[in-house]
Amino acid sequence: MESRIQRSGRTGRPPRLSQEAILVAAQRILDTEGPERLSMRRLAREMSSTAMALYHHVQDKDELLLLLLDAHARRYPRPEL
């Protein structure tokens, strides 16, 4: 018999981490503990994950900080030139 179930092409668990979730958690650490406490290990602990898992979504802490800065800047309207 032929199966009529359509598969998504992906198997296994759905990803628990996303760049967006990482940025939200990083911002929470910045807001509550300050920038001196933000590290990849601290962020991983906040997300119940490992630092190595974070590196699948952000290259390093510098990129994380740039993404946070970009997300913050997008909150404000750009003036018309």
C-alpha positions as CSV (number, residue, x, y, z in Angstrom):
1,M,0.0,0.0,0.0
2,E,1.2,3.5,-0.8
3,S,1.5,5.9,2.1
4,R,-0.2,9.3,1.6
5,I,1.5,11.0,4.5
6,Q,3.4,14.1,3.4
7,R,6.7,14.7,5.2
8,S,8.3,18.0,5.8
9,G,11.7,16.7,4.8
10,R,13.2,17.2,8.3
11,T,13.4,14.5,10.8
12,G,14.2,14.6,14.5
13,R,13.5,17.2,17.1
14,P,12.5,20.7,16.0
15,P,15.3,23.2,16.8
16,R,15.0,24.7,20.3
17,L,17.3,27.6,19.6
18,S,16.9,30.4,17.1
19,Q,18.7,33.6,16.5
20,E,15.7,35.5,17.6
21,A,15.4,33.5,20.9
22,I,19.1,34.0,21.5
23,L,18.8,37.8,21.0
24,V,15.8,38.0,23.4
25,A,17.7,36.1,26.1
26,A,20.9,38.2,25.6
27,Q,18.8,41.4,25.9
28,R,17.3,40.0,29.1
29,I,20.8,39.5,30.6
30,L,21.9,43.0,29.5
31,D,18.8,44.5,31.1
32,T,18.9,42.6,34.4
33,E,22.6,41.9,35.0
34,G,24.5,44.5,32.9
35,P,26.9,44.1,29.9
36,E,29.8,42.9,32.0
37,R,27.8,39.7,32.8
38,L,26.9,38.8,29.2
39,S,29.0,36.0,27.9
40,M,28.3,33.1,25.6
41,R,28.5,30.7,28.5
42,R,26.1,32.8,30.6
43,L,23.8,33.1,27.7
44,A,23.8,29.3,27.1
45,R,23.0,28.8,30.8
46,E,20.1,31.2,30.5
47,M,18.8,29.2,27.6
48,S,19.4,25.8,29.2
49,S,21.8,25.0,26.3
50,T,25.5,24.9,25.6
51,A,27.7,27.6,24.4
52,M,28.7,25.5,21.3
53,A,25.0,25.2,20.3
54,L,24.8,29.1,20.2
55,Y,27.6,29.2,17.7
56,H,25.3,27.5,15.1
57,H,23.3,30.7,15.2
58,V,25.8,33.5,15.9
59,Q,29.5,33.5,14.9
60,D,30.8,34.9,18.1
61,K,30.1,37.5,20.9
62,D,31.0,40.3,18.6
63,E,28.3,39.3,16.1
64,L,25.9,38.8,18.9
65,L,26.5,42.4,20.1
66,L,26.1,43.7,16.5
67,L,22.8,41.9,16.1
68,L,21.6,43.3,19.4
69,L,22.6,46.8,18.3
70,D,20.9,46.4,15.0
71,A,17.7,45.1,16.7
72,H,17.7,48.1,19.0
73,A,18.2,50.5,16.1
74,R,15.3,49.0,14.2
75,R,12.9,50.1,17.0
76,Y,13.3,53.7,16.0
77,P,11.8,55.2,12.8
78,R,14.3,56.4,10.2
79,P,14.0,60.0,9.2
80,E,13.2,60.8,5.6
81,L,16.2,62.2,3.7
